[in-house]
C-alpha cells in the first residue's frame, strides 16, 4: 500500500515513510491537536508505541506542536503539519480526501471536533474506516442537529469512549448505532512523571509539618467546590492544614464568597492557573476531587496517582474503578460533605496510611490504567473492524 507517484509529488514528506504492511500491521492516519504537552501525552504515546509494534502511522497536526512533532518523527512517524482551522473547510476536505485516496489508510482517527466534521465529508465513499473519540459524557444529545454532522453521522464507523459513563450516555442518544461504541481508557505511565520534582514547600509559605491538600480543577459547577469548602468547615480548624485550589475561577462568584466565609478562609489558597501544578501536587499530602458528575477518568486524579499522592474522590460514574476505597485512596458519595470531611480528616491524622494508599495508587495505574493496555485495546478494535470489511 505504498504511495503512488502522484501522491509523492503532492505529499513529498510521505516518500520516505515505511509503507510495508502485513495482515497484522495497519496503516493509520491520525488527525489531532498536540500543541499542549501534558494533556496530549496519553494520546500521543499510543501512536509512538504502535509504531514500535510495526504499524505505519501518519499524523495530521498543527505546526506549533513542536514537542510531539519532533518526538513523532524521531520514532519513525510521518508528521504532516496541516490541521483544519474550521468545521467544513472545503480546501481541507479536498486535501484530506486526496491524501486518504492516495495512501489507502486502513483507519483514520479523528480525535477532535474539527477533524471529525471534516473527515465525515472527505471520506464519503472511501473504504478506510473512520474512528471518532469521545471523552466527555455530556453534550451529545440526540436532538442536537450538530451531532449528526459528527458522532451520529453514518460515515463514522466507530467511536472510542473514554469511560463507561461516556459509552452509556452515547448509547442512550444513538441507540440505532450503539454497537459502534467501545470503551478504551487513555492510559498513563507513572514513568512519565519520574522527573517531576516536588515544589519546595517554603516557596509557597509552608513547612514539612504542614498538611497540603491540593485540588486541581477549574471552578466549574460540577466540580463540587462548595461541597469541598463545606467539608473543610466541618474539620476542627488547625493552622497547619492548608487547601490549595489550582485552576481558574476561584476569585469569581459564588466561589469567592464561599471561600471568604469559610472557617478555613485564611488557609484556603487560591493559586489560579499554574504551569507547575504537577510539582505542587507532588509536594502535597493528598489530592481531592469533589465532583458531583460530568467527569470521565479525571486526568488530575490519574496524575496524582502516578506521583504516588493519595487521592480523595467522589463516587461518580465517570471515575468508576479509578480509585479503590481503602486501598488506593478514599472514595465518598458525591455532595456528602460529612463523608468527605471524615475522609479528609482520616488522611490528615494518619501519615503512614496516606503514604500507603499513595503508593498503592501508583501501582493501580500500572496494573489497570497503563498506556500498554490502551495500545492493546486499539489493536483489538482494529482487528474487529478489519474482520467486518
BAFIMI-990412 format. One record per residue (C-alpha): residue in three letters; x, y, z. Coordinates in steps of 0.02 Angstrom, whole numbers, plus 32768, in hexadecimal, padded with zeros to 4 digits. Layout:
BEGIN
@rest:Ala | c1:X | c2:Y | c3:Z
...
***
This chain:
BEGIN
@rest:Unk | c1:8000 | c2:8000 | c3:8000
@rest:Unk | c1:8089 | c2:807A | c3:7FD3
@rest:Unk | c1:8069 | c2:812A | c3:7F97
@rest:Unk | c1:8053 | c2:813B | c3:7EDC
@rest:Unk | c1:80B8 | c2:81B4 | c3:7E73
@rest:Unk | c1:8035 | c2:823C | c3:7E7A
@rest:Unk | c1:802E | c2:8235 | c3:7F38
@rest:Unk | c1:80EB | c2:8240 | c3:7F42
@rest:Unk | c1:80E9 | c2:82E1 | c3:7EDF
@rest:Unk | c1:8057 | c2:832D | c3:7F40
@rest:Unk | c1:808D | c2:82E8 | c3:7FE9
@rest:Unk | c1:814D | c2:82DC | c3:7FDE
@rest:Unk | c1:815F | c2:82BF | c3:8099
@rest:Unk | c1:8110 | c2:8213 | c3:8083
@rest:Unk | c1:8193 | c2:81D3 | c3:800B
@rest:Unk | c1:8209 | c2:8197 | c3:8093
@rest:Unk | c1:8184 | c2:8148 | c3:8100
@rest:Unk | c1:8185 | c2:808D | c3:8120
@rest:Unk | c1:80F2 | c2:804D | c3:80BC
@rest:Unk | c1:810B | c2:7F93 | c3:80D7
@rest:Unk | c1:8077 | c2:7F41 | c3:812B
@rest:Unk | c1:8042 | c2:7E8E | c3:8147
@rest:Unk | c1:7F9B | c2:7E4C | c3:8181
@rest:Unk | c1:7FC4 | c2:7E72 | c3:8236
@rest:Unk | c1:8002 | c2:7F23 | c3:821A
@rest:Unk | c1:7F94 | c2:7FB7 | c3:81ED
@rest:Unk | c1:7FAB | c2:805D | c3:8199
@rest:Unk | c1:7F5B | c2:80E8 | c3:81FF
@rest:Unk | c1:7F3C | c2:81A2 | c3:81EB
@rest:Unk | c1:7F23 | c2:820B | c3:8288
@rest:Unk | c1:7ED5 | c2:82B9 | c3:828A
@rest:Unk | c1:7EF1 | c2:830D | c3:8332
@rest:Unk | c1:7F33 | c2:83A2 | c3:8392
@rest:Unk | c1:7FD8 | c2:8384 | c3:83ED
@rest:Unk | c1:8003 | c2:8437 | c3:841A
@rest:Unk | c1:7FEA | c2:8423 | c3:84D6
@rest:Unk | c1:806D | c2:83AC | c3:851A
@rest:Unk | c1:8023 | c2:836A | c3:85BD
@rest:Unk | c1:7F72 | c2:834E | c3:8580
@rest:Unk | c1:7FAA | c2:8303 | c3:84D9
@rest:Unk | c1:8028 | c2:8286 | c3:851B
@rest:Unk | c1:7FB4 | c2:81F3 | c3:8543
@rest:Unk | c1:7F71 | c2:81F9 | c3:8491
@rest:Unk | c1:8016 | c2:821D | c3:843A
@rest:Unk | c1:8071 | c2:818D | c3:848D
@rest:Unk | c1:7FF0 | c2:8112 | c3:844B
@rest:Unk | c1:8030 | c2:812D | c3:839B
@rest:Unk | c1:80E6 | c2:812F | c3:83CC
@rest:Unk | c1:80CD | c2:8080 | c3:8414
@rest:Unk | c1:8066 | c2:8047 | c3:837F
@rest:Unk | c1:80F2 | c2:807B | c3:8309
@rest:Unk | c1:816C | c2:8016 | c3:8372
@rest:Unk | c1:80F7 | c2:7F81 | c3:835C
@rest:Unk | c1:8105 | c2:7F8E | c3:829F
@rest:Unk | c1:806D | c2:7FF4 | c3:826E
@rest:Unk | c1:807E | c2:8085 | c3:81F3
@rest:Unk | c1:8043 | c2:8129 | c3:823E
@rest:Unk | c1:802A | c2:81D2 | c3:81E9
@rest:Unk | c1:7FF3 | c2:8267 | c3:8251
@rest:Unk | c1:7F9C | c2:8307 | c3:821C
@rest:Unk | c1:7FBA | c2:838A | c3:82A1
@rest:Unk | c1:7FE4 | c2:8441 | c3:82BB
@rest:Unk | c1:8091 | c2:8486 | c3:828E
@rest:Unk | c1:8096 | c2:84D1 | c3:833E
@rest:Unk | c1:8096 | c2:8423 | c3:838D
@rest:Unk | c1:8154 | c2:8426 | c3:838C
@rest:Unk | c1:8172 | c2:83B1 | c3:8420
@rest:Unk | c1:810C | c2:8320 | c3:83DF
@rest:Unk | c1:812E | c2:833F | c3:8327
@rest:Unk | c1:81E7 | c2:8326 | c3:834F
@rest:Unk | c1:81C4 | c2:828F | c3:83BC
@rest:Unk | c1:8156 | c2:8241 | c3:8336
@rest:Unk | c1:81D7 | c2:8258 | c3:82AE
@rest:Unk | c1:8264 | c2:8214 | c3:831A
@rest:Unk | c1:81FE | c2:8175 | c3:8330
@rest:Unk | c1:81DC | c2:815B | c3:8277
@rest:Unk | c1:8130 | c2:81AE | c3:826C
@rest:Unk | c1:8108 | c2:821B | c3:81D6
@rest:Unk | c1:80CB | c2:82C5 | c3:8212
@rest:Unk | c1:8066 | c2:8332 | c3:819C
@rest:Unk | c1:8059 | c2:83E1 | c3:81E5
@rest:Unk | c1:7FAC | c2:8404 | c3:81A5
@rest:Unk | c1:7F11 | c2:840B | c3:8215
@rest:Unk | c1:7E64 | c2:8451 | c3:81E9
@rest:Unk | c1:7E41 | c2:84FF | c3:822D
@rest:Unk | c1:7D85 | c2:84F5 | c3:821F
@rest:Unk | c1:7CF7 | c2:8479 | c3:820F
@rest:Unk | c1:7CC9 | c2:844F | c3:815D
@rest:Unk | c1:7D64 | c2:8498 | c3:810B
@rest:Unk | c1:7D52 | c2:8473 | c3:8051
@rest:Unk | c1:7E0C | c2:8484 | c3:8031
@rest:Unk | c1:7E39 | c2:8410 | c3:80C0
@rest:Unk | c1:7DB2 | c2:8391 | c3:808E
@rest:Unk | c1:7DFC | c2:8388 | c3:7FDF
@rest:Unk | c1:7EAC | c2:837B | c3:8025
@rest:Unk | c1:7E7C | c2:82F2 | c3:809F
@rest:Unk | c1:7E1A | c2:828F | c3:801E
@rest:Unk | c1:7EAD | c2:8292 | c3:7FA5
@rest:Unk | c1:7F24 | c2:825A | c3:802F
@rest:Unk | c1:7EB5 | c2:81C8 | c3:8064
@rest:Unk | c1:7E97 | c2:8191 | c3:7FB1
@rest:Unk | c1:7F50 | c2:8191 | c3:7F89
@rest:Unk | c1:7F8C | c2:8141 | c3:802A
@rest:Unk | c1:7EFD | c2:80C4 | c3:8041
@rest:Unk | c1:7EFD | c2:80C8 | c3:80FF
@rest:Unk | c1:7EA9 | c2:803C | c3:815B
@rest:Unk | c1:7E6B | c2:80B1 | c3:81E3
@rest:Unk | c1:7E58 | c2:816C | c3:81FC
@rest:Unk | c1:7E4F | c2:81AE | c3:82AE
@rest:Unk | c1:7DF8 | c2:8256 | c3:82C9
@rest:Unk | c1:7E19 | c2:8286 | c3:837D
@rest:Unk | c1:7DC8 | c2:8332 | c3:837E
@rest:Unk | c1:7D30 | c2:838C | c3:833B
@rest:Unk | c1:7D8B | c2:83E7 | c3:82AF
@rest:Unk | c1:7DD9 | c2:8347 | c3:826F
@rest:Unk | c1:7D37 | c2:82E3 | c3:8279
@rest:Unk | c1:7CC4 | c2:8361 | c3:8224
@rest:Unk | c1:7D3B | c2:836B | c3:8190
@rest:Unk | c1:7D62 | c2:82B1 | c3:8188
@rest:Unk | c1:7CAC | c2:8279 | c3:8178
@rest:Unk | c1:7CA0 | c2:82D8 | c3:80D4
@rest:Unk | c1:7D4F | c2:82B3 | c3:8095
@rest:Unk | c1:7D37 | c2:81F8 | c3:80AC
@rest:Unk | c1:7C90 | c2:81E6 | c3:8055
@rest:Unk | c1:7C97 | c2:8147 | c3:7FED
@rest:Unk | c1:7D49 | c2:811B | c3:8023
@rest:Unk | c1:7D75 | c2:8072 | c3:806C
@rest:Unk | c1:7DDF | c2:80AF | c3:80FE
@rest:Unk | c1:7D89 | c2:809D | c3:81A8
@rest:Unk | c1:7D67 | c2:813F | c3:8206
@rest:Unk | c1:7D7C | c2:8136 | c3:82C3
@rest:Unk | c1:7D42 | c2:81C5 | c3:8332
@rest:Unk | c1:7D6E | c2:81E4 | c3:83E8
@rest:Unk | c1:7D02 | c2:8223 | c3:8478
@rest:Unk | c1:7D42 | c2:8249 | c3:8526
@rest:Unk | c1:7CBD | c2:82B7 | c3:8575
@rest:Unk | c1:7C17 | c2:8261 | c3:859A
@rest:Unk | c1:7BA2 | c2:82F5 | c3:857F
@rest:Unk | c1:7B6E | c2:8365 | c3:84EF
@rest:Unk | c1:7B4D | c2:82DA | c3:8471
@rest:Unk | c1:7A8F | c2:82DE | c3:846F
@rest:Unk | c1:7A24 | c2:828D | c3:83E8
@rest:Unk | c1:79C4 | c2:8330 | c3:83CE
@rest:Unk | c1:7A61 | c2:8396 | c3:83A8
@rest:Unk | c1:7A6E | c2:83A7 | c3:82EA
@rest:Unk | c1:7B2C | c2:83C3 | c3:82F5
@rest:Unk | c1:7B43 | c2:8312 | c3:8335
@rest:Unk | c1:7B07 | c2:82CF | c3:828E
@rest:Unk | c1:7B9A | c2:8327 | c3:823D
@rest:Unk | c1:7C10 | c2:82D4 | c3:82B8
@rest:Unk | c1:7BF7 | c2:823B | c3:8326
@rest:Unk | c1:7B4B | c2:820B | c3:82E1
@rest:Unk | c1:7B81 | c2:821C | c3:822B
@rest:Unk | c1:7B6C | c2:8175 | c3:81D0
@rest:Unk | c1:7C1D | c2:8183 | c3:818A
@rest:Unk | c1:7C65 | c2:816D | c3:823A
@rest:Unk | c1:7C91 | c2:80B4 | c3:8247
@rest:Unk | c1:7CBA | c2:80B0 | c3:8300
@rest:Unk | c1:7CCB | c2:811D | c3:839B
@rest:Unk | c1:7D4D | c2:8100 | c3:8422
@rest:Unk | c1:7D04 | c2:8132 | c3:84CC
@rest:Unk | c1:7D75 | c2:8164 | c3:855B
@rest:Unk | c1:7D09 | c2:8116 | c3:85E2
@rest:Unk | c1:7C6D | c2:80B1 | c3:8605
@rest:Unk | c1:7C07 | c2:814D | c3:8629
@rest:Unk | c1:7C39 | c2:8196 | c3:8581
@rest:Unk | c1:7C03 | c2:80F8 | c3:8528
@rest:Unk | c1:7B5F | c2:80EF | c3:8587
@rest:Unk | c1:7B35 | c2:81A4 | c3:855F
@rest:Unk | c1:7B58 | c2:818D | c3:84A6
@rest:Unk | c1:7AF9 | c2:80E9 | c3:84A1
@rest:Unk | c1:7A5D | c2:813E | c3:84E7
@rest:Unk | c1:7A68 | c2:81C7 | c3:8464
@rest:Unk | c1:7A96 | c2:815C | c3:83CD
@rest:Unk | c1:7A3E | c2:80B4 | c3:83EF
@rest:Unk | c1:7A3A | c2:808F | c3:8335
@rest:Unk | c1:7AF8 | c2:8080 | c3:8335
@rest:Unk | c1:7B2A | c2:8051 | c3:83E6
@rest:Unk | c1:7B8D | c2:7FBE | c3:839F
@rest:Unk | c1:7C08 | c2:8041 | c3:8360
@rest:Unk | c1:7C43 | c2:806A | c3:8411
@rest:Unk | c1:7CDE | c2:8023 | c3:8467
@rest:Unk | c1:7D2A | c2:8056 | c3:850E
@rest:Unk | c1:7DE6 | c2:8070 | c3:8509
@rest:Unk | c1:7E38 | c2:80D4 | c3:8594
@rest:Unk | c1:7EBF | c2:8151 | c3:8568
@rest:Unk | c1:7F46 | c2:8100 | c3:85CF
@rest:Unk | c1:7FD7 | c2:8150 | c3:862B
@rest:Unk | c1:8083 | c2:8116 | c3:865E
@rest:Unk | c1:80C7 | c2:8147 | c3:8709
@rest:Unk | c1:8174 | c2:8148 | c3:86B9
@rest:Unk | c1:8142 | c2:81E8 | c3:865F
@rest:Unk | c1:813F | c2:8241 | c3:8706
@rest:Unk | c1:81E2 | c2:8201 | c3:8751
@rest:Unk | c1:823A | c2:82A7 | c3:872D
@rest:Unk | c1:81B2 | c2:8313 | c3:877C
@rest:Unk | c1:8205 | c2:8363 | c3:8812
@rest:Unk | c1:8196 | c2:8395 | c3:88A5
@rest:Unk | c1:818A | c2:8450 | c3:88BE
@rest:Unk | c1:81F1 | c2:8491 | c3:894F
@rest:Unk | c1:8169 | c2:84AE | c3:89D0
@rest:Unk | c1:81BF | c2:8548 | c3:8A14
@rest:Unk | c1:81A2 | c2:85A2 | c3:896E
@rest:Unk | c1:80E8 | c2:8592 | c3:8991
@rest:Unk | c1:80F9 | c2:85C5 | c3:8A47
@rest:Unk | c1:80E8 | c2:8516 | c3:8A91
@rest:Unk | c1:815A | c2:84A0 | c3:8AF0
@rest:Unk | c1:816B | c2:83E4 | c3:8AFC
@rest:Unk | c1:80F1 | c2:83D9 | c3:8B8E
@rest:Unk | c1:8065 | c2:842E | c3:8B2F
@rest:Unk | c1:7FDD | c2:83C7 | c3:8ADB
@rest:Unk | c1:7FC7 | c2:83FA | c3:8A25
@rest:Unk | c1:7F24 | c2:83C2 | c3:89D4
@rest:Unk | c1:7F22 | c2:83E9 | c3:891B
@rest:Unk | c1:7E8D | c2:83FF | c3:88A6
@rest:Unk | c1:7EB8 | c2:8415 | c3:87EE
@rest:Unk | c1:7E1A | c2:8448 | c3:8792
@rest:Unk | c1:7DCD | c2:84E0 | c3:8741
@rest:Unk | c1:7D3C | c2:851C | c3:87AD
@rest:Unk | c1:7CAE | c2:84D7 | c3:8745
@rest:Unk | c1:7C08 | c2:84AE | c3:8798
@rest:Unk | c1:7C1B | c2:83F1 | c3:8788
@rest:Unk | c1:7CC6 | c2:83F4 | c3:87DE
@rest:Unk | c1:7C6C | c2:83FF | c3:8887
@rest:Unk | c1:7CDB | c2:8488 | c3:88D0
@rest:Unk | c1:7C53 | c2:84C7 | c3:8948
@rest:Unk | c1:7C44 | c2:8416 | c3:898E
@rest:Unk | c1:7D00 | c2:840D | c3:89A4
@rest:Unk | c1:7D04 | c2:84B2 | c3:8A04
@rest:Unk | c1:7C72 | c2:847B | c3:8A71
@rest:Unk | c1:7CCC | c2:83D7 | c3:8A95
@rest:Unk | c1:7D66 | c2:8439 | c3:8ACC
@rest:Unk | c1:7CF7 | c2:84A0 | c3:8B40
@rest:Unk | c1:7CC3 | c2:8402 | c3:8B9A
@rest:Unk | c1:7D79 | c2:83DE | c3:8BC9
@rest:Unk | c1:7DB5 | c2:8433 | c3:8C69
@rest:Unk | c1:7E21 | c2:84C4 | c3:8C30
@rest:Unk | c1:7EDC | c2:84A5 | c3:8C3B
@rest:Unk | c1:7F5C | c2:8521 | c3:8BFE
@rest:Unk | c1:7FC6 | c2:849A | c3:8BAB
@rest:Unk | c1:7F3B | c2:845E | c3:8B36
@rest:Unk | c1:7F39 | c2:84B4 | c3:8A8D
@rest:Unk | c1:7EC9 | c2:849F | c3:89F5
@rest:Unk | c1:7F19 | c2:84D2 | c3:8950
@rest:Unk | c1:7EA0 | c2:84FA | c3:88C2
@rest:Unk | c1:7EF8 | c2:84F4 | c3:8819
@rest:Unk | c1:7E97 | c2:852B | c3:8781
@rest:Unk | c1:7E2C | c2:85B7 | c3:873D
@rest:Unk | c1:7D8F | c2:8608 | c3:8785
@rest:Unk | c1:7DB1 | c2:8604 | c3:8841
@rest:Unk | c1:7DAE | c2:86C1 | c3:8850
@rest:Unk | c1:7D05 | c2:86CA | c3:87FC
@rest:Unk | c1:7C58 | c2:86BB | c3:8849
@rest:Unk | c1:7C12 | c2:8654 | c3:8899
@rest:Unk | c1:7CB6 | c2:85FD | c3:88C6
@rest:Unk | c1:7D09 | c2:869C | c3:8902
@rest:Unk | c1:7C84 | c2:86BD | c3:8986
@rest:Unk | c1:7C7E | c2:8606 | c3:89BB
@rest:Unk | c1:7D39 | c2:8607 | c3:89DA
@rest:Unk | c1:7D37 | c2:86AE | c3:8A34
@rest:Unk | c1:7CAF | c2:8671 | c3:8AAC
@rest:Unk | c1:7D08 | c2:85CD | c3:8AD1
@rest:Unk | c1:7D4F | c2:85A5 | c3:8B7C
@rest:Unk | c1:7DED | c2:8574 | c3:8B1D
@rest:Unk | c1:7DEF | c2:8614 | c3:8AB4
@rest:Unk | c1:7EA1 | c2:8643 | c3:8AE6
@rest:Unk | c1:7EDE | c2:8594 | c3:8ABD
@rest:Unk | c1:7E88 | c2:8585 | c3:8A15
@rest:Unk | c1:7F04 | c2:85BC | c3:8990
@rest:Unk | c1:7EC2 | c2:85E9 | c3:88E4
@rest:Unk | c1:7F5C | c2:85D2 | c3:8878
@rest:Unk | c1:7F06 | c2:85E7 | c3:87D0
@rest:Unk | c1:7F48 | c2:8593 | c3:8733
@rest:Unk | c1:7FF8 | c2:8550 | c3:874C
@rest:Unk | c1:8074 | c2:850A | c3:86CF
@rest:Unk | c1:80C5 | c2:84AE | c3:8760
@rest:Unk | c1:8026 | c2:845C | c3:87A0
@rest:Unk | c1:8073 | c2:83AD | c3:8796
@rest:Unk | c1:8105 | c2:83E4 | c3:8802
@rest:Unk | c1:808C | c2:8428 | c3:8884
@rest:Unk | c1:8026 | c2:8388 | c3:8881
@rest:Unk | c1:80C6 | c2:8323 | c3:8899
@rest:Unk | c1:80EB | c2:838A | c3:8935
@rest:Unk | c1:803B | c2:8373 | c3:897B
@rest:Unk | c1:7FFA | c2:82F5 | c3:89F9
@rest:Unk | c1:7F5C | c2:82D0 | c3:8997
@rest:Unk | c1:7EF5 | c2:8304 | c3:8901
@rest:Unk | c1:7E3A | c2:831D | c3:8914
@rest:Unk | c1:7DB2 | c2:831C | c3:888F
@rest:Unk | c1:7D00 | c2:8343 | c3:88C9
@rest:Unk | c1:7CA8 | c2:8338 | c3:8820
@rest:Unk | c1:7BEE | c2:8313 | c3:881D
@rest:Unk | c1:7BE7 | c2:82D5 | c3:8769
@rest:Unk | c1:7C2E | c2:82F8 | c3:86BC
@rest:Unk | c1:7CD9 | c2:82A7 | c3:86D1
@rest:Unk | c1:7D24 | c2:821C | c3:8667
@rest:Unk | c1:7DC7 | c2:81D8 | c3:86AF
@rest:Unk | c1:7E01 | c2:827E | c3:86F6
@rest:Unk | c1:7EB0 | c2:82A3 | c3:86BA
@rest:Unk | c1:7EE5 | c2:8301 | c3:8757
@rest:Unk | c1:7EBB | c2:8269 | c3:87C1
@rest:Unk | c1:7F1C | c2:81F4 | c3:8750
@rest:Unk | c1:7FB2 | c2:8269 | c3:8754
@rest:Unk | c1:7FAF | c2:8270 | c3:8812
@rest:Unk | c1:7FA6 | c2:81B2 | c3:881A
@rest:Unk | c1:803B | c2:81A4 | c3:87A4
@rest:Unk | c1:8098 | c2:8216 | c3:881D
@rest:Unk | c1:8067 | c2:81A3 | c3:88AF
@rest:Unk | c1:7FFC | c2:822B | c3:88FD
@rest:Unk | c1:7F61 | c2:81E5 | c3:8952
@rest:Unk | c1:7EBC | c2:821A | c3:8900
@rest:Unk | c1:7E18 | c2:8243 | c3:8955
@rest:Unk | c1:7D8D | c2:823E | c3:88D5
@rest:Unk | c1:7CD1 | c2:8230 | c3:88C6
@rest:Unk | c1:7C7A | c2:8193 | c3:8888
@rest:Unk | c1:7C3E | c2:81CF | c3:87DE
@rest:Unk | c1:7C25 | c2:8160 | c3:8747
@rest:Unk | c1:7CAD | c2:81AE | c3:86DC
@rest:Unk | c1:7D35 | c2:817E | c3:875A
@rest:Unk | c1:7CF4 | c2:80D1 | c3:8783
@rest:Unk | c1:7D85 | c2:805C | c3:87A8
@rest:Unk | c1:7E08 | c2:80E4 | c3:87A5
@rest:Unk | c1:7E20 | c2:80E6 | c3:8862
@rest:Unk | c1:7DFE | c2:8053 | c3:88D6
@rest:Unk | c1:7DBC | c2:8092 | c3:897C
@rest:Unk | c1:7E2A | c2:8060 | c3:8A0E
@rest:Unk | c1:7EB2 | c2:801E | c3:899B
@rest:Unk | c1:7EEC | c2:80A4 | c3:8920
@rest:Unk | c1:7E92 | c2:813A | c3:896A
@rest:Unk | c1:7DED | c2:8174 | c3:89B3
@rest:Unk | c1:7D47 | c2:816E | c3:8955
@rest:Unk | c1:7CAC | c2:81C4 | c3:899A
@rest:Unk | c1:7BFD | c2:81E9 | c3:895A
@rest:Unk | c1:7BEC | c2:8289 | c3:88F5
@rest:Unk | c1:7BA2 | c2:8321 | c3:894E
@rest:Unk | c1:7BB8 | c2:82CA | c3:89F6
@rest:Unk | c1:7C1A | c2:834D | c3:8A57
@rest:Unk | c1:7C1E | c2:82E6 | c3:8AF6
@rest:Unk | c1:7C6A | c2:824E | c3:8A9F
@rest:Unk | c1:7CE6 | c2:82BC | c3:8A44
@rest:Unk | c1:7D17 | c2:8310 | c3:8AE8
@rest:Unk | c1:7D32 | c2:8267 | c3:8B3B
@rest:Unk | c1:7DA1 | c2:822C | c3:8AAB
@rest:Unk | c1:7E09 | c2:82CB | c3:8AB0
@rest:Unk | c1:7E1A | c2:82BE | c3:8B6D
@rest:Unk | c1:7E50 | c2:8208 | c3:8B5F
@rest:Unk | c1:7ED4 | c2:8238 | c3:8AE0
@rest:Unk | c1:7F13 | c2:82C7 | c3:8B4D
@rest:Unk | c1:7F21 | c2:825F | c3:8BEA
@rest:Unk | c1:7F78 | c2:81C6 | c3:8BA1
@rest:Unk | c1:8019 | c2:81E9 | c3:8B42
@rest:Unk | c1:804B | c2:8131 | c3:8B2B
@rest:Unk | c1:7FA0 | c2:810B | c3:8AE3
@rest:Unk | c1:7FA2 | c2:8199 | c3:8A65
@rest:Unk | c1:8051 | c2:8163 | c3:8A31
@rest:Unk | c1:8016 | c2:80AF | c3:8A1C
@rest:Unk | c1:7F7F | c2:80E0 | c3:89B5
@rest:Unk | c1:7FE9 | c2:8155 | c3:894B
@rest:Unk | c1:8062 | c2:80CA | c3:891E
@rest:Unk | c1:7FD0 | c2:8055 | c3:88FC
@rest:Unk | c1:7F83 | c2:80D9 | c3:888C
@rest:Unk | c1:801F | c2:80DD | c3:8820
@rest:Unk | c1:801F | c2:8020 | c3:8812
@rest:Unk | c1:7F65 | c2:8021 | c3:87E8
@rest:Unk | c1:7F8A | c2:808F | c3:8750
@rest:Unk | c1:8016 | c2:8019 | c3:871E
@rest:Unk | c1:7FA4 | c2:7F82 | c3:8728
@rest:Unk | c1:7EFE | c2:7FC3 | c3:86E4
@rest:Unk | c1:7F14 | c2:806A | c3:868B
@rest:Unk | c1:7FBE | c2:8059 | c3:8638
@rest:Unk | c1:7FD8 | c2:8096 | c3:8587
@rest:Unk | c1:8008 | c2:7FE6 | c3:8552
@rest:Unk | c1:7F55 | c2:7FB1 | c3:8576
@rest:Unk | c1:7F19 | c2:8040 | c3:8508
@rest:Unk | c1:7F84 | c2:8008 | c3:8476
@rest:Unk | c1:7F43 | c2:7F56 | c3:8487
@rest:Unk | c1:7E91 | c2:7F9B | c3:8486
@rest:Unk | c1:7EB0 | c2:7FFD | c3:83E6
@rest:Unk | c1:7EFC | c2:7F68 | c3:838B
@rest:Unk | c1:7E6E | c2:7EF8 | c3:83C4
@rest:Unk | c1:7DF2 | c2:7F76 | c3:837E
@rest:Unk | c1:7E4F | c2:7F7D | c3:82D9
@rest:Unk | c1:7E47 | c2:7EC1 | c3:82CC
@rest:Unk | c1:7D8C | c2:7EBF | c3:82EB
@rest:Unk | c1:7D6A | c2:7F49 | c3:826E
@rest:Unk | c1:7DDC | c2:7EF8 | c3:81ED
@rest:Unk | c1:7D77 | c2:7E56 | c3:81F9
@rest:Unk | c1:7CDA | c2:7EB8 | c3:81CD
@rest:Unk | c1:7D1E | c2:7EF8 | c3:8128
***
